[in-house]
Structures are given as structure tokens and as C-alpha cells.
């Protein structure tokens, strides 16, 4: 009987302790309530995207990114658009072209693949393939795979036939050129309104490529030097003009899709003016290894790359899904 009484007393104590720890009182939290889109009213795409602000998680960060870009445009900030080359491999290339054609950004920053693949697409399409395609078989067929996109190697053969004569023209001018001048030359001569860099040349939007040698552009420059060992490209000239774009700006805004050298180049330039006022990142990189690629916006504040009172957000996710939504709500609407 005593054992039963002791067990009952212990159970009561356990229940009291558990309730105290689990059902404790709390303070009320101010702010917007979490609410999803109501499909009972049918499908309204505008309202669906608007509902992201109250959905939570990355949907709310996406909504914040849209609002920040609206503000940088309303504030007439100088807009840096940076993207990695794989995004030009994808259909986002056509969205970048739209932004350049309509003069919605002030300078573009990308890597070598982000230049050459725009030009190559004017010479031949890329095709939707499969992430699971056999690499050995594709190699035998001369098909290059980028994710689930297939790029026949003949596209690079056509690019060389297009690019090498332009390099000869540049060489005959007997001057040292910068990568940005080469990019404008490519855009001018491809003469195709579907090209990002044709639109950049046409609208005098400068393009900075801090990794000009990392791709087919670099391969072509490598082959060209066999014929002309004295040919030079001035990368310091481009660093100078690009870094100077930030100095003296009234307001700056950065949109960075992906990470790596593109992200660092943009933020480093803005460090020279003690930071940008608006920053939107979209990438999946993590910060555990201390790389700039995965760094959150607040880390950039510590370097003076983003101002202390800046409006900034990082959206984790696939830019091929997220950026069209952002453009639809902030640039195209």
C-alpha cells in the first residue's frame, strides 16, 4: 500500500514538473500572423506571391527581397546585378537580357561562362536533357552536360570561329584591351537582340568579368597567344573602373545570384564607399567554412561592404525558380 502511495505521489510530482516546463506562460509576440494563400477564392497569381510575406521560412525572405528591390529602384540606387555562369546556361539568360534591354540595371558582373554562353546561344540552342544522363556516353557523342541541360560541343566550335576573327581585329588595333572592351566587342558583333551583351553594348551598360580566363573565353585567348605571343589583356584597367563605380554614389543596391568571385567582386567594390544600402542574395551556400560565398549579409556589414542600417536579405533557394518571380514583382510590374 505504501509503495502504491509513493508511486502516486511521484507521478503527481512528475506531472507537475512536466506541466510547469511544457505549459509555461509566455509573452505575446507582436507582428504579422502566419497565414497561407486561400485557394477557396480561386487562383490569383499576384495575390499568391503577395501571400509569401506571411507564409514564413524562405517564402517570407523572398517577399522581403522583392520589397528591397522595389525600394532600391524607387530610391534610384545604382544597381549592381551579379550572376554566376550557370544561370546564363539556364533560361534566366532571357531575363537578364530583358533587364539590360530596358536599362533596369547599371552594371553587370559575371564569370567567363556567363559571357560566352550568351554569345554561343546566338549560334545554336542548348537543349533540356537529364541530370541522370550517362557522362561516358555523352562524352562519346560530344555532348556536354550542365545539370540537366545538354550543350553540343559544336557550339564551342562555332564560338571559336566567331571569336578568333574578332581577336584578330582587336590585335590589329595595336592596343592593350580590357575584358570589358572584349565583351562589348562580342555584343556589338553578335548583333542579336536576344543577346544580353548586345543589349549591354547598345545601351552602354558596362560588364565586369573578374574571371575572364575561366572558360571558353580563356581557351580562345590561350589559343590566340600561340599566334600572337605579344597579345595582352589589361585586367587591372577593369578592376580600376569597376571599383570606381561605387565611389561617390548617393545610393547603391546589389542583387547577387549565386556566390563565389561574382559575389565578392560586387561587395568588395561597395566596401570602397563604406557599404551598399540595399542587398539581395540568392544562393544555397553555407557559412560554416568561413567563405564569402556562404556569408550572410550581416558578415558583410562587419567588413563595411553593407552599411549598418542597410535593408538586406539572403534567400536560400534555386535562382531559376526565385528570380523570375522577383523580376515579375519588382522590375516588370
C-alpha positions in Angstrom: 0.0 0.0 0.0 2.9 2.3 0.9 4.6 1.5 -2.5 1.4 2.4 -4.3 1.0 5.7 -2.4 4.7 6.6 -3.1 4.2 5.8 -6.8 1.1 8.1 -6.9 3.0 10.9 -5.2 5.9 10.5 -7.6 3.5 10.5 -10.6 1.9 13.7 -9.3 5.3 15.4 -9.0 6.3 14.2 -12.5 3.1 15.6 -13.9 3.5 18.9 -12.1 7.1 19.2 -13.3 6.3 18.3 -16.9 3.3 20.7 -17.0 5.4 23.5 -15.5 8.1 23.0 -18.2 5.8 22.4 -21.1 2.8 24.6 -20.4 4.6 27.7 -19.1 3.1 31.1 -19.7 4.7 33.3 -22.4 4.8 36.9 -23.5 2.7 37.8 -26.6 4.6 38.5 -29.8 3.8 41.4 -32.0 3.9 41.3 -35.8 2.1 39.7 -38.7 0.3 36.5 -38.2 1.3 33.4 -40.2 -1.3 32.9 -42.9 -1.1 31.0 -46.2 -2.9 31.6 -49.5 -6.6 30.8 -49.6 -7.4 28.7 -52.7 -11.1 28.8 -51.8 -11.2 32.1 -53.7 -9.6 30.6 -56.8 -6.1 31.3 -58.3 -4.8 34.8 -58.3 -1.1 34.7 -59.1 -0.5 38.3 -57.8 -2.2 37.6 -54.5 -0.4 34.2 -54.3 3.0 35.8 -54.5 1.9 38.6 -52.1 0.9 35.9 -49.6 4.5 34.8 -49.3 5.2 37.7 -46.9 3.1 35.9 -44.3 3.9 32.3 -45.2 7.2 32.1 -43.3 10.5 30.5 -44.0 12.1 31.3 -47.4 8.8 32.5 -48.8 8.9 35.4 -46.4 12.6 36.1 -47.3 11.6 36.0 -51.0 8.9 38.6 -50.3 11.4 40.7 -48.5 13.8 40.5 -51.4 11.0 41.8 -53.7 10.3 44.8 -51.4 14.0 45.6 -51.1 14.5 45.7 -54.9 11.4 47.9 -55.2 12.9 50.3 -52.7 16.3 50.4 -54.4 14.5 51.2 -57.7 12.3 53.9 -56.1 15.4 55.3 -54.4 17.2 55.5 -57.8 20.0 53.5 -56.4 22.9 52.4 -58.7 22.1 48.7 -59.2 24.8 46.0 -59.5 23.4 42.8 -61.0 25.7 39.8 -60.5 25.1 36.2 -61.6 27.1 33.1 -62.0 27.6 31.5 -65.4 25.3 28.5 -64.8 22.4 30.9 -64.7 23.1 32.0 -68.3 23.3 28.3 -69.2 19.7 28.3 -68.0 16.7 30.2 -69.3 17.5 33.1 -66.9 19.6 34.4 -69.7 16.5 35.8 -71.3 15.5 37.6 -68.1 19.0 39.2 -67.8 18.6 40.3 -71.4 15.3 41.9 -70.6 16.8 43.8 -67.7 19.7 45.1 -69.9 17.4 45.9 -72.9 15.2 48.0 -70.6 18.1 49.7 -68.8 16.9 48.4 -65.4 20.4 47.8 -64.0 23.5 49.9 -64.2 26.4 47.4 -64.3 26.5 43.6 -64.8 29.1 41.3 -63.1 29.5 37.6 -64.2 32.1 35.0 -64.9 33.5 33.8 -68.2 30.8 31.2 -68.8 28.2 33.9 -68.2 29.6 35.8 -71.2 30.4 33.1 -73.7 27.2 31.1 -73.3 25.1 34.1 -74.1 27.0 34.5 -77.4 27.0 30.7 -78.0 23.2 30.6 -77.6 23.0 33.1 -80.5 24.9 30.4 -82.6 22.9 27.4 -81.5 20.4 26.4 -78.9 21.0 24.4 -75.7 18.7 21.5 -75.0 16.9 20.2 -71.9 18.4 16.8 -71.0 18.6 14.8 -67.8 20.6 15.1 -64.6 20.9 11.3 -64.7 22.4 11.1 -68.3 25.4 8.8 -68.6 28.6 11.0 -68.7 30.6 8.5 -70.6 28.0 8.1 -73.4 27.6 11.8 -73.6 31.4 12.2 -74.0 31.4 9.8 -76.9 28.6 11.8 -78.6 30.4 15.2 -78.0 27.6 16.4 -75.7 28.5 18.5 -72.6 26.1 18.4 -69.7 25.4 21.2 -67.3 23.0 19.9 -64.8 20.0 18.7 -66.9 21.0 20.9 -69.9 22.8 19.5 -72.9 25.3 21.6 -74.9 26.6 20.0 -78.1 30.4 20.7 -78.4 29.8 22.0 -81.9 28.5 25.2 -80.2 32.1 25.8 -78.9 33.5 25.2 -82.4 31.1 27.8 -83.8 32.1 30.2 -81.0 35.8 29.8 -81.8 35.1 30.6 -85.5 33.2 33.7 -84.4 35.6 34.9 -81.7 39.0 34.4 -83.3 38.5 36.9 -86.1 37.3 39.5 -83.5 40.5 38.9 -81.6 42.4 39.5 -84.8 40.6 42.8 -85.3 41.4 43.8 -81.7 45.1 42.8 -82.2 45.4 44.9 -85.3 44.3 47.9 -83.4 47.7 47.6 -81.7 46.5 48.4 -78.2 46.0 46.6 -74.9 42.3 45.9 -74.3 40.4 45.3 -71.1 38.0 42.3 -70.7 35.0 44.7 -70.6 36.1 46.0 -74.1 36.3 42.5 -75.4 32.8 41.8 -74.0 31.3 44.9 -75.7 33.0 43.8 -79.0 31.4 40.4 -78.7 28.0 42.0 -78.1 28.3 44.5 -80.9 29.4 41.9 -83.4 26.9 39.2 -82.5 24.3 41.8 -83.5 21.4 39.8 -82.0 18.7 41.4 -79.8 18.3 38.1 -77.9 21.9 38.6 -76.5 22.4 40.1 -73.1 25.7 41.7 -74.2 24.3 43.0 -77.5 21.8 44.9 -75.3 24.6 46.0 -72.9 26.7 47.3 -75.9 23.6 49.0 -77.3 22.6 50.7 -74.0 26.2 51.3 -72.8 25.8 49.1 -69.7 29.3 48.0 -68.7 30.0 44.4 -67.9 32.7 43.3 -65.4 34.1 39.8 -65.7 36.7 39.2 -62.9 37.4 35.6 -64.1 37.8 36.2 -67.9 40.1 33.2 -68.3 37.9 30.6 -66.6 36.0 29.2 -69.6 35.9 29.1 -73.4 36.8 32.8 -73.5 40.1 31.8 -71.7 40.6 28.9 -74.0 40.3 31.1 -77.0 42.7 33.7 -75.6 45.1 30.8 -74.8 44.9 29.6 -78.4 45.2 33.1 -79.8 48.5 33.7 -78.0 50.1 30.8 -79.9 49.8 33.1 -83.0 50.4 36.4 -81.2 52.5 35.9 -78.1 52.6 39.7 -77.6 48.8 40.0 -77.2 47.8 41.4 -73.8 44.6 41.8 -71.8 44.5 44.5 -69.2 42.7 43.1 -66.1 43.9 46.0 -63.9 42.1 48.5 -66.0 38.8 46.8 -65.5 39.4 46.5 -61.7 40.0 50.2 -61.6 36.9 51.3 -63.5 34.7 48.8 -61.7 35.8 49.7 -58.2 35.4 53.4 -59.1 31.8 52.8 -60.0 30.9 52.8 -56.3 32.8 55.8 -55.1 30.6 58.9 -54.7 27.3 57.1 -55.3 24.3 58.6 -53.5 22.7 55.1 -53.1 23.8 51.7 -54.1 21.9 48.4 -54.5 23.2 44.9 -55.1 21.4 41.8 -56.5 23.7 38.8 -56.4 22.6 35.4 -57.8 25.0 32.7 -56.8 28.2 33.2 -55.0 32.0 32.9 -55.5 34.0 35.6 -57.3 30.9 37.4 -58.5 29.6 38.0 -55.0 33.0 39.0 -53.6 33.7 41.4 -56.5 30.5 43.3 -56.1 30.7 43.6 -52.3 34.4 44.5 -52.4 33.7 47.4 -54.7 31.0 48.6 -52.4 33.4 48.4 -49.4 35.2 51.3 -51.0 32.2 53.5 -50.3 31.6 52.0 -46.8 28.9 49.7 -48.0 25.7 49.3 -50.0 22.3 50.5 -48.7 20.4 47.6 -50.3 21.5 44.0 -50.7 19.7 40.9 -52.0 21.4 37.5 -52.1 20.1 34.3 -53.6 22.2 31.2 -53.1 22.5 27.9 -51.3 26.0 28.3 -49.9 26.5 27.8 -46.1 28.7 30.0 -43.8 30.2 27.2 -41.7 33.5 27.2 -43.6 34.1 31.0 -43.4 33.9 31.5 -47.1 32.5 34.7 -48.6 30.3 32.5 -50.8 28.2 31.4 -47.8 28.4 34.5 -45.7 25.2 36.1 -44.5 24.6 39.8 -45.1 25.5 40.7 -41.5 29.0 39.4 -42.0 29.4 41.9 -44.9 28.4 44.7 -42.5 31.5 43.8 -40.4 33.7 44.5 -43.4 32.0 47.7 -44.5 30.5 46.0 -47.6 27.0 46.6 -46.5 26.0 49.6 -44.4 24.9 49.1 -40.8 21.4 50.4 -41.5 21.0 48.7 -44.9 18.0 46.7 -45.9 19.3 43.2 -46.8 18.2 39.6 -47.1 19.5 36.3 -48.2 17.1 33.9 -49.9 18.1 30.2 -49.8 16.9 28.5 -52.9 17.2 28.0 -56.7 17.5 31.2 -58.6 15.9 29.7 -61.7 12.7 29.5 -59.7 13.0 32.6 -57.5 14.4 35.2 -59.8 11.6 35.2 -62.4 9.2 35.8 -59.5 11.3 38.6 -58.2 11.6 40.3 -61.6 7.8 39.9 -62.2 7.0 41.7 -59.0 9.8 44.3 -58.9 11.0 45.1 -62.4 8.3 44.1 -64.9 5.2 45.1 -63.0 
